[in-house]
Amino acid sequence: MNTTTNTTRRDFIKTTSMGAVTLGLGGILPQFSAASYGQIAGANKRVRVAVIGVNSRGGALASNFANQTDFEVACICDVDTRAIAKCAKTIGAKTKKTPETHQDFRRALEDKDIDAIVIATPDHWHTPAALLALQAGKHVYLEKPVSHNPHEGEMLIEAAKRHGKVVQIGTQRRSWPNVVEAIRQVQSGVIGKVHFGKGWYANNRPSIGRGRVAAVPGWLDWNLWQGPAPRTAFRDNIIHYNWHWFWHWGTAESLNNGTHMIDLLCWGMNLKYPTKVSSLGGRYYYQDDWETPDTQIATFTFGNRATLTWEGHSCNPKPIEGSSAGVIFYGDAGSLYISGGNDYKIYDPKGKVIKQVKNEVAIDPTNTVSPAQKLDAIHILNFLDGIRDGAPLNMTVEAGHQCTLLMQLANISLRTGTTLNTDPSTGRILGNPEAQRHWTREYEPGWEPKI
């Protein structure tokens, strides 16, 4: 390992993308931190960003972008005025400059001095907000999942091509050095031919109870929060996190966390779209308003080439292979395990560990706000290089749509109780009109997303 403290930021990011970083160190280089990445940047004009949705994950992203001196968090937006005040205070203390604030993020799109939009809204706003940002001439950093439904993902791919802007998807493991190296190991044939991989996620989420129709709080723009979703009455158990478990706005644990793991499996095995998808599960642990499954198993068949599985245990935290999240690639010459962190193990055919690469950065895969800030900074700076130099993105909108679509297909299979046959060139559903109805959604009149 020849990287030194005077390595340029750009070379560091390129080296990371090639999977050649930290092989002997077992983690991110100790001389780098989320703040110091920015300190070794050039003197180019800073990229001014607006962050949309800053209550939890978006607040952590705003802080991470603010840590990088090549970015300026110039504006923060949220439908919750309390979240705005909290994030503005944090960014102001960090940068000594208070950002502009808007409750309606569309005001930020009108600002010609804003270069990029960071989107960390609820899932039903992901693609619609990204489309508006592209139409306004902004680059986009979009948290996963790419979309609420498959049609939106296809729209976003087309819009990114049409408007010619950089769209980075926030599936940050694509930039974690040891994960990158682990994938290279799989692709190089270290464990032989791989025909099966499995991923999982386990947590201990409590009941969300039975919500009551209530008056909209004064700090919330409920109409804008709903945005493209058909209007419903405000209930007191939806805001701010429990929307994940309602099909009207959320996409279940499968896209909340499963997207990360299925992406690693497809990436490592060079898989794109399946030929068959089936999924089973249900809401078993509590009797409450939670609609999506708390327990789910999904199987993806790629012709006679490979099979993938994913298990989601939202209310049973027992780790699998010692980790709450992870993947295993099974080859004919061994297996490779990546936990929820930036580490991996290689096993021989008898299950003996023959290589172990550890991580020195503490990571909590169950942290819903900022599980790996230092490592995620690498992904953010890859976005920067994409904007400035046209550098290849570690997670493109096409790849983001691919892994998102697989989990959406799993949800469609579960909701319709059918096994889906799919086109391996596009991922589209074949010969199942009932399932096809879930390819898109109904929108609130006047709020329909457009390219």
N, C-alpha and C positions, 0 to 999 in steps of 0.2 A: 504494500500500500504506500504510494508515493505522494499522496495528497498532503500538503503543508498549509500552514496558516496564511500564506500569501497566494494561495490558489484563488483565482477569480471566481466570483459568484456564478458566472455563466458556465465556466468549465466544471464547477462543482455540480451544477444541476445537470449538465450533459452527461457527466460521468455517472451520476446517480441513475439517470434514465437508462444508461447502458447496463446497469446492474453490476458495476465493478467497484462499488463503494463499500467500505466497512467489512470486508470479508473476514479480516483477521481481528477486527475490533469488536464484532458482535453487537454493533449498534451505531447510532448516529455519531459522527465524529465529535469527540468531547470538546474540541475548541470552538464548536459552532453552537449557537443558541438561536431561538426564534428571532431575537433582536439582532444578533450579530450577523445573520445572513445579509440583512439589509445594509449593515455598516460597510461591507466590502463591495457594494455596488458602485457602478460608475456615477458620473455626474449628470446623467440624462434627466430630462424633465420628469417629475413624478407623475404617475398615473393617478388621476383623481377618481375615486370610486364613491358610489352611494350604496349603502347596505340596506336591504329591504327585509324586514322581519327580524327584530333584534331582541326578542324577549329571552331566548335561551341560546340555542345553537347560533343564531345570527349574531348575538352579542359576542360570543366567543370568536366568531369569524371576524367581526369588526375589530376586536382587539388584536387578532393575529395579523390582519392586514395593516393595522396601525403600527405594528412592530417592525414592519419592513419599510425602510426609509425611501424606497422607490415608489411606494404607494402613499397616497394621502386619503384618509377617510374624510371626505369633504362633506358628506351628507348621510344622515341616518333617517330611516322611515319605518314607522310602525303604526298599526291601527290602534295600539294601546299607548296612550300618552305617558303612562307610568314607565313603560319599557323605553320610550324615547328619552325621558329624563335620566333614567339610570344609565343608559348606554352613552348618552351625550356627556355625562359627568365622567364616566370611565375614560372615554376617548380624549376628553379635554385634559384630564389629569395626566394621561400618558403622553400626549403630543404638545401640550401647552397651547392648544388651539381648539376651541369648541366648534364642532361641525354644525352645519345647517341642519335643520330638522323639519320633517313634514309628516303629518299623519296620513296624507294621501301620497303614495310613492310616485304617482303620475306627475307630480310637480317636479320631481327630480329628473324625470325624463325630458322635461322641457329645458333643462339647464345645459346649454351648449358646452360648458366647461367640465361637465362630468364625462369621463371617458368610458367607464365601465360600471356595470350594475352587479352587485352580489346579492343573490336571491336565496333567502332561507325562510321562506313563508311556509304555511301549510301546503300539503301536496297538491290540492286542487288549484292552487295559484301558480305552481311551478312553470308549466309551459305557457299559460296565458301571460304571465309577467315577463317571461323571457321573450316572447313574441313582441310584446310592446316595446321592450328595451331594444331589440334588434331593429324594429321599425324606426326607433328614435336615433339610430346610428351608434348604439352603445355596444361594447363588448360585454360578454356575460359570463359570470361565474355562478353556476347553478348547482345547488345542493341536490343530491339524489333524493328520491327517484326523479328521473327526467320528466316524468309525466304522471298524470292521474289515470290515463287510459291509453291504449295503444295508438289510437288515431292522433292524439296530441304529440306523441313522440315522432311520428312520421311528419307531422306538420313542422316540428322544430328542426328536424334535419333539413327539410326543404327551405325553411326560412334562413337557416345559417348559411346555406349555399347562396341563396338569393341576395342576402345583404352583405355577405363577405366579411363578417365580423368573427372574432375569436369567441368560441363557446367552450368553456372548460367545465366538465362535470365534476362535482365534489365527491368523487369516490377516491378518497385520498390514499388508500393503500396502493394505488397504482404508482405512487411516488415514494413509498417507504423503502429505503435501501435494501434491507434484508429480505423483504417480501419480493422486491424486484429480482434479487439474486435467486431466491427460491424458485420463482417462475422460470428463470433462465435454466436452472438445474433440471427442472421437469422437461422443458423443451429440448434440452441437449441430450436427453436419453439416459440420464444418470440412473433412473429407476426402470429403464426399459420402456416398452410400449405401455401406454396408459389407456385403459378402456373403461375405467370406473373411477369416479370421484364423489365424495360426499361432503356436504357442508352442514353447519348447524348454528343455532343461537338459542341460549337459555337465559331466562331471567325470572324474577319473582315479582311480577307486577300485581299490585293490589286491585281489589274491586273498585269500579268507578261509581257504584251505587245506581240509584234511580234518580235521574235529573228531574227538576221541576221547571216548568215555564216561569220565567222571571223577567223583571224589568231589565232592559239593557243598561249596564253600568255606564256612568257618565264618562269614564275614561276610554270607552271602546266605541269605535266606528263599526258597528255590527254589519251594516250594509256593505261596506267595503271589505270587511273580513270575509263575508260570503262570496263577494265578487261574482265569478262565473257560475257558481253553484246555485241551483234553484232555491228560492227563499224558504226559510223555515223560522219558526219562533225561537227566540233565544232560550237556552236551557242552562242551568247553573253547573252542569258537569261536563261541559265541552271545552271551554277555554281554560288553559292554553295547550294542554298536551293530549287530552283524551279524544280529540278529534281523530287521532290516528286510528281509532277502533270503530269508526263509523264509515260505511262505504260512501256516504254522501260527500265526504271530504278527504278521508284517509285511504290508505292502501294496504293496511294490515301489517303485521310483523314481517311478512314476507318481503315487502318493499322497504319497510322501515330499517330492517337489519339484514334480511336475507339477500338483498341486492348485492351487498359487499361480497358475500361468500360465493354466490353463484358467478359473480364476475371473475373472481380468482380462478375458479374451476374452468370456466370457458377460456380465459386468457391462457392458462397453463396448458390446456389441451387443444388450443387452436380450434375451438368450436364456435359456431355462429348461431344458427337457428336449428331447433330440433325438428324431428318428424312426428313425434308423439309426446303429449304432456298429460299427466294425470295427477290428481291431488285429492287427499282426504284430510278431514280434521273437523274441528268444531269448537264451540265455546263451552267448556266443560267445568271450569273451576268455580265460577260464581254465577248467580242469577242476578243479572244487572242489565244495564243498557248496552254493554259492549256487544257489537254486532259481528266483528271479524273473528276468525278463529284464534283461540289462545294456544291451540295445539294443531300443528299442520305438518303433513309429510307430502312432499312433491317429488315426482319422478319425471325426468326428461330423457327421452330416447333420441339418439342421433343416428338413425338408420342402424346399420350393423357395425358402426364405428365405436360408439361409446354410450354410456348411461351415466347420468348424474342424479344425485338425490340431495334434498335439503330438508332438515327437520327444524321446526320452530317450536320452542317450549316457553311461552310467555309467562307462565305461572308455575313453572317447576324449574328451579335454578340449578339442579344437579349438573355439574360440568360434564362434558364429553371430552375424553382424552385430557382431562385436567383443565379445560378452558371453557368459558361461557360461550365462546364463538370460535370458529375455526374451520379448516378444510383438510382433507386427506386425499392425496392422489395415490391410487393403487396401480403399480406397474408390475410387469412380469419379472422384473429384476429387483423389486423392493418397493418401498412406499415413501412418501414425503408428506410431512405434517406441518402446516402453518397454523399457529394459534391465532387468537384475536389480536395479537401484538406483532411486533416487528422482529420475528424470530422464526426459526424452522428447525426440523430434525429430519434426517434421512435414515431409514431403516433398511437392513438387508432382508432377503426373503424370509428369514427366520425370526424377524422382529427385533433384531439387535440394532441399537443405535450405532451408526458408523460415522455420522457427522452431526454436530449440533452447533448452531449459530444463535447466540443469545442476544438480547436487546438490553441496552443500558438505560433506556428512557422508559419511565413508568407509564403504563397504559392500562386503562380500565375500559374494556369494551362495553360495559353496561352504563358508562357515564353518558348521559343523553346530551350533554352540553359541549364538552371539549375533552375527549378521551386521549388525544395525542397532539397537543398544540405544536410542539417543536417539530415533529415529523410532518405535520400538515403544512408547515411553512414551506417545505420543499415543493409541495403541490402548488401553493400560491405563487411561488417564484417561477414555476414552470408556466403558469398563466401569464406572468409578466413577460417572459421571454417569447411567448406566443404572440403577444401584442406588439412588442418592440421589434423582434427579429424574425417573426414568422416561424419560430422554432416549433417542431412537432409537439403536440400536446400529449401528455401521458394518459389523459382520458378524454377522448373526443366525444362529441355528441352522438356519433354513430355507435361507438362502443357503449356509451351510457344507455342509449335506447335499447341495444341488444340485451344487456343484462336486466334492464327494467322490464322489457317485454316478456322475458322468460318467466319472471315472477308474476306478471300480470296474467299470463296464460295459466299459471298454476291457480291463481285466484278464480279465474273464469271456470276452470275445470271443477274446482271445489264448489262454486256457487251453482253450477248447472248440474252437478252430479254426473258429468260425462267425461270420458277420455277424449282429448282433442287430437285430431290428426292435423298436422300443420305443414305448410310449404317450407322446405329447408332453405329456400333462397330468400324468403321474405319474413318467415315466422307467422304468416297469416293463417287463419283458421280455415280448414277445408270441410265443406259439406255438413255444417252444423249451424243452421239458422238461429237456434236458441242461443248458442254461445256467441255467435257473431253480433248479437245485439249488445254485448258488453264491450265491443271494440271501441265504442265511443260512449258519450253520455248525453243527457239532456242538460242544456244550459239555461241560465236565467236570460230571458229575452233582452237583447241589447248588450249582453256581456259575452257573446260568443267569440271565441278566439279566432283570429284571422292571421294569415301569413302576410 
